[in-house]
Amino acid sequence: MNSQQMYEHLKSMVGNVVPDGEIRYKAEIAVEINRLKKERNAVILGHNYMEPILYNSISDFVGDSLELSRKAAATDKDVIVFCGVKFMAETAKILNPTKTVLLPADAGCSLAASITAADVRALKERFPGVPVVTYVNTYADVKAESDICCTSGNAVAVVESLGSQTVIFLPDEFLAGNVARETGKHIIFPTLTIPDAPSSDLDYQMIGWNGRCEVHEKYTLDDITRVREQYPDVLILAHPECSPEVTAACDFSGSTMAMIKYVENTHAPHYLLLTECSMGENIAAANPDKNMLRLCMVRCPHMNQITMENTLESLQQNKIVIEVPEEIRVRAVRAVERMIAIG
């Protein structure tokens, strides 16, 4: 595909959300990225939160954390370019220790940064024998302290697969609350500053952590009320990283892939997604017959660091190379592979 053909493709996909001049400029970058991708035997994984042009022009596979983990595990390419954030690229490296994994920018995550491996070890000492489930949105050393990982899409299935009356679920406070509600477990959020474990007669089945996604915590019940007043027939979808109060007030709650499929398979006068706003633009591009409302521009500042320009530089200059120490990787891979097996 040459630059003109790429421009025409992108114009048809995202012309209603991206200015023409930007499309033409980035079409040229996309052609060069795709050329280098073939030259280096590389695969590009694009998270659902990527900007519309990147999502629709250079990504070989798009999806949520679970889907991209599957693609990373199955690839036969020499180089994996992960257009997402650092914990995602680390997961690809955990699954592919002999391959080169590149992250176009040093993009972090507020949720992943909310907990450390030392925090997990302290919780395990305080609650001995309780299995640890960690959200895939964590760094490799935290995964290494876990029994199994999960995504927002399979969190309930993962918890139920353990067959344990009590589980430690880390680090997302709201996802944990949503899972607790769905599984009928009473959740507590202990503080590590209190040395003694809770009283044995305290009723709890899930132990959470006070980590949050800085994007999803911004959505409130007031947002939903205002939108429903203006659009009574709107169908509202929320990511499970939103608060339990918000997800309960919505029509559907699920992972990014689950939300995409829900929009594709339903018919409503209006849709509103309570998640990172680029995803709404990508769904609108793929479903031009669906009326997607935009509550506001809530962008993830970390995902937004990944651009067409630094993706090109990443392939040209072999940066940023992701490494995971082998002693951490071999422990983390067990938790990640258990997650993938559950699906």
C-alpha positions in Angstrom: 0.0 0.0 0.0 1.5 3.3 -1.1 1.0 6.7 0.7 -2.0 7.6 -1.4 -3.7 4.3 -0.9 -3.0 4.5 2.8 -4.4 8.0 2.9 -7.6 6.9 1.2 -8.0 3.9 3.6 -7.6 6.1 6.6 -9.8 8.8 5.2 -12.6 6.3 4.9 -12.0 5.0 8.4 -11.3 8.0 10.5 -12.1 11.0 8.3 -14.9 12.0 10.6 -12.7 12.3 13.7 -9.2 13.2 12.4 -8.4 16.3 10.3 -7.4 15.7 6.7 -4.0 17.2 7.0 -3.1 14.9 9.9 -4.3 11.9 8.0 -2.2 12.7 4.9 0.9 13.4 7.0 0.5 10.2 9.1 -0.3 8.1 6.1 3.3 8.6 4.9 4.6 7.6 8.3 2.4 4.5 8.3 3.8 3.3 4.9 7.3 3.6 6.2 6.5 1.8 9.5 4.9 -1.1 7.5 8.0 -1.3 5.3 10.3 -1.5 8.3 8.0 -4.0 9.9 8.5 -6.4 7.0 12.2 -5.7 6.9 12.7 -6.5 10.6 10.2 -9.4 10.7 8.2 -7.5 13.3 4.7 -7.6 14.6 2.9 -4.5 16.0 0.3 -5.0 18.7 -2.1 -2.1 19.2 -4.2 -1.7 22.3 -7.8 -0.6 22.0 -6.8 2.8 23.5 -4.4 3.7 20.7 -5.1 6.8 18.6 -7.4 6.1 15.6 -4.7 6.4 12.9 -2.2 4.1 14.6 -5.0 1.7 15.4 -6.2 1.5 11.8 -3.0 1.7 9.8 0.0 -0.2 11.4 -1.4 -2.6 14.0 -1.3 -6.2 13.0 -3.4 -7.1 15.9 -5.6 -4.9 18.1 -7.4 -5.8 21.3 -7.4 -5.7 25.1 -4.7 -7.0 27.4 -5.9 -10.6 27.2 -6.2 -10.7 23.5 -2.8 -9.1 22.9 -1.2 -11.4 25.4 -2.5 -14.3 23.4 -1.1 -12.8 20.2 2.2 -12.2 21.9 2.4 -15.8 23.1 1.7 -17.1 19.6 3.8 -14.9 17.4 6.7 -16.3 15.3 8.1 -12.8 14.6 11.6 -11.7 15.7 10.5 -8.3 17.0 7.3 -7.4 19.0 6.4 -3.7 19.0 3.9 -3.1 21.7 1.8 0.1 21.2 0.5 0.2 24.7 2.1 0.8 28.1 5.1 -0.7 29.9 3.3 -3.5 31.8 1.9 -4.8 28.5 5.3 -4.9 26.9 6.7 -6.6 29.9 4.0 -9.3 29.6 5.0 -9.8 26.0 8.6 -10.2 27.1 7.6 -12.6 29.9 6.0 -14.8 27.2 8.7 -14.4 24.6 12.1 -14.2 26.4 14.2 -14.8 23.2 12.4 -12.1 21.2 13.1 -8.4 21.0 10.2 -6.4 22.6 10.0 -2.7 21.9 8.0 0.0 23.6 7.8 3.2 21.5 7.8 5.5 24.6 8.4 5.0 28.3 4.7 4.9 29.0 3.8 3.9 32.6 0.5 3.3 34.3 -1.0 4.9 37.5 -2.6 1.6 38.4 0.5 -0.5 37.9 2.5 2.0 39.9 0.1 1.7 42.9 1.6 -1.5 44.2 5.1 -3.1 44.5 6.4 -6.6 44.9 7.2 -5.7 48.5 3.6 -4.8 49.1 2.4 -8.2 47.8 4.9 -10.0 50.0 3.7 -8.1 53.0 0.1 -9.0 52.3 1.0 -12.7 51.8 2.7 -12.6 55.2 -0.3 -11.0 56.8 -2.8 -13.5 55.1 -0.7 -16.7 54.8 -2.0 -19.4 52.5 -4.5 -17.1 50.7 -4.0 -17.2 46.9 -3.0 -14.0 45.1 -4.8 -12.8 42.0 -3.1 -9.8 40.3 -4.6 -7.8 37.5 -2.5 -7.9 34.4 -2.1 -4.2 34.8 0.9 -4.7 37.1 4.6 -4.8 36.6 6.6 -8.1 36.2 7.9 -8.2 39.7 4.4 -8.0 41.1 3.2 -10.8 38.7 6.1 -12.9 40.0 4.6 -12.8 43.5 1.2 -13.9 42.3 -0.5 -17.3 41.9 -2.4 -16.2 38.8 -3.1 -13.0 36.8 -6.4 -11.9 35.3 -7.8 -9.3 33.0 -11.0 -7.3 33.4 -12.6 -9.7 31.0 -11.8 -12.9 32.9 -11.4 -11.7 36.5 -14.5 -13.4 37.8 -13.6 -16.7 36.0 -10.1 -16.5 37.5 -11.4 -16.0 41.0 -13.9 -18.8 40.7 -11.2 -21.1 39.2 -9.2 -21.0 42.5 -11.9 -22.7 44.5 -10.8 -20.8 47.5 -13.1 -19.2 50.1 -10.8 -16.2 50.4 -8.6 -14.5 47.8 -6.2 -11.6 47.6 -7.2 -9.5 44.6 -4.7 -6.7 43.5 -4.4 -3.8 42.8 -7.5 -2.2 41.3 -9.9 -1.1 44.1 -12.8 -0.8 41.7 -12.3 -3.9 39.7 -12.0 -5.8 42.9 -15.2 -4.3 44.2 -17.0 -5.2 40.9 -15.7 -8.8 41.1 -16.7 -9.1 44.8 -20.2 -8.0 43.9 -20.4 -10.6 41.0 -19.0 -13.4 43.1 -20.9 -12.6 46.3 -17.8 -12.0 48.3 -17.4 -9.5 51.1 -14.2 -7.4 50.4 -12.0 -5.6 52.8 -9.1 -3.1 52.1 -6.5 -3.5 54.8 -3.7 -1.1 55.4 -0.2 -2.4 55.8 0.5 0.2 58.5 -1.6 -2.0 60.9 0.7 -5.0 61.8 -1.9 -7.4 63.1 -4.2 -9.4 60.8 -7.9 -8.8 61.1 -9.8 -10.6 63.8 -10.7 -14.2 62.9 -14.3 -13.4 63.4 -14.3 -10.6 60.8 -16.4 -11.7 57.8 -14.4 -11.3 54.6 -13.7 -13.4 51.5 -11.7 -11.0 49.4 -8.7 -8.8 50.3 -8.3 -5.8 48.0 -5.9 -2.9 47.5 -6.5 0.9 47.0 -5.1 1.2 43.5 -7.0 3.1 40.8 -6.9 3.9 37.1 -6.6 7.6 36.8 -8.9 7.6 33.8 -11.8 5.4 34.9 -12.0 6.8 38.4 -13.1 10.1 36.9 -16.5 8.8 35.8 -19.3 9.4 38.3 -23.0 8.8 38.9 -23.6 12.4 38.1 -22.2 11.9 34.6 -24.6 9.1 34.0 -27.6 11.0 35.4 -26.8 14.1 33.2 -26.4 12.0 30.0 -29.6 10.0 30.6 -31.6 13.2 31.2 -30.4 14.5 27.8 -30.6 11.1 26.0 -33.1 8.9 27.7 -32.6 6.1 25.1 -28.8 6.0 25.5 -27.1 2.6 26.1 -24.2 3.2 28.5 -21.2 0.8 28.8 -18.6 1.0 31.5 -15.2 -0.5 32.0 -14.9 -2.6 35.2 -12.2 -0.2 36.4 -15.0 2.3 37.0 -16.5 2.3 40.5 -19.0 -0.3 41.4 -21.6 2.4 41.8 -21.0 3.5 38.2 -21.0 0.1 36.7 -24.2 -0.8 38.5 -25.9 2.2 37.0 -24.8 1.3 33.5 -26.5 -1.0 31.0 -23.3 -3.1 30.5 -19.9 -3.5 32.0 -17.1 -5.4 30.5 -13.5 -5.4 29.1 -12.7 -3.2 26.1 -13.1 -6.2 23.8 -16.4 -7.1 25.5 -17.7 -3.5 25.0 -16.7 -3.6 21.3 -18.6 -6.8 20.8 -21.6 -5.5 22.7 -21.8 -2.4 20.4 -21.4 -4.6 17.3 -24.2 -7.0 18.3 -26.8 -4.5 19.6 -28.9 -1.7 18.2 -29.6 1.4 20.2 -30.3 5.0 19.2 -27.2 6.2 21.2 -24.2 4.6 22.8 -21.9 6.1 25.5 -18.6 4.4 26.6 -17.2 5.2 30.0 -13.6 4.4 29.2 -10.6 6.0 27.5 -11.9 8.2 24.8 -9.7 7.0 21.9 -11.5 3.7 22.1 -14.8 5.4 21.5 -13.3 6.9 18.3 -12.0 3.6 17.2 -15.4 1.9 17.7 -17.1 4.8 15.9 -14.7 4.3 12.9 -15.5 0.6 12.7 -19.3 1.1 13.2 -20.3 4.2 11.2 -23.9 3.2 11.6 -23.8 3.5 15.4 -24.3 6.9 17.1 -21.5 7.2 19.7 -21.9 10.0 22.2 -18.8 11.6 23.7 -19.2 12.6 27.4 -15.8 14.3 27.4 -12.2 13.9 26.4 -10.8 11.6 29.0 -7.5 10.5 27.6 -4.9 8.2 29.3 -1.8 10.4 29.6 0.3 7.2 29.4 -1.3 5.6 26.4 -1.3 9.0 24.7 2.5 8.9 24.8 2.5 6.3 22.0 2.5 8.0 18.6 3.0 7.2 15.0 6.3 9.1 15.2 7.9 7.3 18.1 6.6 4.0 16.8 8.6 4.7 13.6 11.7 5.7 15.7 11.3 2.5 17.8 11.7 0.4 14.7 14.4 2.6 13.2 16.5 2.8 16.4 15.5 -0.3 18.2 14.1 1.5 21.2 12.9 1.2 23.9 14.0 -2.5 24.5 12.1 -4.2 27.3 14.0 -6.6 29.5 12.7 -8.7 32.4 15.3 -10.4 34.8 15.1 -14.1 34.2 14.5 -14.9 37.9 11.4 -12.7 37.9 10.3 -13.8 34.4 10.2 -17.5 35.3 8.0 -16.8 38.3 5.8 -14.4 36.5 5.2 -16.5 33.4 3.4 -19.2 35.4 0.8 -16.6 36.6 0.4 -15.2 33.1 0.1 -18.6 31.4 -2.6 -19.6 33.9 -4.5 -16.5 33.0 -4.3 -17.2 29.3 -5.3 -20.8 29.8 -8.6 -19.7 31.5 -9.3 -17.3 28.6 
